[in-house]
Amino acid sequence: MANLKASIKDIKKSRKRREQNLVFKNSMKKTIKSFKESVLKQEEESKLKEMLKEAYKIIDKNTKKKVIHKNNAARKKSSLAKMILTK
C-alpha cells in the first residue's frame, strides 16, 4: 500500500475510474453482442443498420472518453460492418 498522501489519493482515483470504465465497456459489449445475435437471426436490414448505428455511437463515445484505444475502436467497427456485408 502507498505511504504518501498523494499516492493514496491516486489509488482512490484509479479505482473510481476503473469502475466507471467497466460500466462503459459493459454497455459496449452488450450492444455489440445484441447486434451479433441479430445478424445471426437474419433480421431486417433496416433494423440491422439502426443497431449498427447505435453500436458505432457507443464505440465512438468510449473512444472519446479514452476507455478504449482508437485503433481498437476502428477494429470493432470494421468487424461489425463486415457482418452486415457478409450476411
N, C-alpha and C positions, 0 to 999 in steps of 0.2 A: 504494500500500500504506500501511496505517496506521503511524504512528510511535509512538504511545503504547502502553504495555504493555497497558492495559485494552482498547484498541481492537483490538489483535491477538487478545486472548482472545475478544472479542466476535465477531470474524470466524470464529474456530475453532468457537465455539458455533453460530453461524448455519449453517455448513457441515454440522455434525453433525446439527442439527435438520432441515435441508433433506433430507439423505439419509434420515433416519428418516421424514419426512413423505412422501417419494416412495414408500417401501415401503408405507405405509398407503394412499396414493392408488392405487397399482398394484393392491393387493389388492381395493380397492373397485371399480376399473374392471373387473377380471377377473370379479368376481361379477356385476356389472351386465351385462356382455357375455354371460356364460353364461345369465343369466336371459332376456335378449332373444332369444337363439338358441332357447331352449326355447319361448318364446312363438311364435316363427315356425314351429317344428316342430309346434306344436299338441299339446303333451304333456298328460298328465292334469292336471286342475285341482288335485287334491290335491298333486301334485308341484310345480306352479307356486306354490301357496300356501306350501309349505315353503321354496322358493327365495326367494320374496318376503320371507318372514320373516327369512331369513338375510341378504338384501340390506339390509333395514331395520336389522338388528343392526349390520352393518358401517358403514353410513352414520351411524348414531347414535354409534357409538364414535369415528368420525373427527370428528364434530361436537364431542363431549365433549373430545377431545384438541386441539381448535381447529385441525385440519388443514384443514377446510372450514368455511365460514360457515353459520350455522343456516338462513338463507333458501335457500342453495344446497342444503342437505340436504333441506329441505322440497320444493323444486322437483324434485329427483331422485326422492324418494319418491312424489310425486304422479304423475309421469310413468310410474313403474313400475306404480303401481296402475291407471292408465288402460289400460295394455297388457292387463291381465287382463280388465278390463271390456269392452274393445272386441274381444276375441279372438273 
